[in-house]
């Protein structure tokens, strides 16, 4: 039996992130767009840590509240893209 990977999801993703254009910034701190994240997922980077290493999302000096217009961390949207495009099941937690 194949095991499914699960990732924790905190909060609710931006509603339009899945339908957004590929050039939309997802991580404002690392200046990483949706296409870079999807390309990394397609290349087999199937965890947040692997995506961080491959794309530069959530750099050490991130300041989400200042950089991201939504005032929150991008990982909610990154997780939504990851679970949708890599077939990973979310584990829901309240923020």
DOKE-247416 format. One line per field, with one value per residue (C-alpha): residue number from 1; x, y, z. Coordinates in pm, whole numbers. Each point is the difference from the previous one (the first is absolute). Example, Ala and Ser with C-alpha at 12.3 -4.5 7.8 and 13.67 -1.06 7.14 Angstrom:
2
num c(1 / 2) $
px c(1230 / 137) $
py c(-450 / 344) $
pz c(780 / -66) $
//
This chain:
95
num c(1 / 2 / 3 / 4 / 5 / 6 / 7 / 8 / 9 / 10 / 11 / 12 / 13 / 14 / 15 / 16 / 17 / 18 / 19 / 20 / 21 / 22 / 23 / 24 / 25 / 26 / 27 / 28 / 29 / 30 / 31 / 32 / 33 / 34 / 35 / 36 / 37 / 38 / 39 / 40 / 41 / 42 / 43 / 44 / 45 / 46 / 47 / 48 / 49 / 50 / 51 / 52 / 53 / 54 / 55 / 56 / 57 / 58 / 59 / 60 / 61 / 62 / 63 / 64 / 65 / 66 / 67 / 68 / 69 / 70 / 71 / 72 / 73 / 74 / 75 / 76 / 77 / 78 / 79 / 80 / 81 / 82 / 83 / 84 / 85 / 86 / 87 / 88 / 89 / 90 / 91 / 92 / 93 / 94 / 95) $
px c(0 / 134 / 17 / -119 / 207 / -183 / 96 / -144 / -212 / -38 / -271 / -184 / 180 / -60 / -317 / 132 / 353 / -77 / -144 / 247 / 241 / 337 / 185 / -179 / 230 / -78 / 296 / 62 / 297 / 188 / -151 / -119 / -286 / -255 / 178 / 324 / -188 / -193 / 319 / 171 / -296 / 5 / 373 / -75 / 38 / -297 / 49 / 14 / 365 / 89 / -187 / 184 / 334 / -100 / -175 / 103 / -346 / -2 / 360 / 155 / -58 / -365 / -243 / -337 / -209 / 191 / 76 / -318 / -304 / -218 / 211 / 60 / 250 / -11 / 19 / -380 / -2 / 314 / -166 / -314 / 208 / 204 / -292 / -189 / 288 / 186 / -307 / 88 / -278 / -28 / -37 / -210 / 84 / -143 / 233) $
py c(0 / 342 / 256 / 356 / 291 / 259 / 358 / 235 / 283 / 311 / 243 / 28 / 42 / 303 / -106 / 78 / -142 / -321 / 189 / 291 / 70 / -171 / 331 / 104 / 31 / -258 / 66 / 373 / -39 / -227 / 155 / -345 / -28 / -276 / -143 / -53 / -188 / -214 / -75 / -111 / -222 / -153 / -69 / -204 / 254 / -130 / 152 / 357 / -47 / -123 / 293 / 241 / -139 / -10 / 336 / 227 / 33 / 123 / 119 / 30 / 376 / -16 / 263 / -117 / 263 / 275 / -162 / -196 / 219 / -252 / 54 / -371 / -271 / -146 / -359 / -28 / 59 / -207 / -290 / 38 / -16 / -289 / -215 / 74 / -62 / -275 / -188 / 52 / -17 / 293 / -37 / 294 / 201 / 325 / 300) $
pz c(0 / -99 / 278 / -50 / 120 / 205 / 69 / 260 / -134 / 215 / -101 / -328 / -335 / -217 / -185 / -347 / 43 / -188 / -297 / 8 / -285 / 22 / 35 / 321 / 301 / 264 / 230 / 22 / 233 / -239 / -317 / -114 / -247 / -45 / -307 / 191 / 271 / -250 / -196 / 321 / 94 / -349 / 45 / 311 / 280 / 197 / 345 / 124 / 102 / -349 / -154 / 227 / -116 / -367 / -32 / 287 / 155 / 360 / 25 / 346 / 9 / -106 / 121 / -124 / 175 / -180 / -337 / -73 / -81 / 185 / 314 / 53 / -84 / -350 / 125 / 5 / -376 / -58 / 181 / -212 / -320 / 134 / 101 / -323 / -239 / 187 / 125 / 366 / 254 / 241 / 375 / 114 / 310 / 122 / 11) $
//
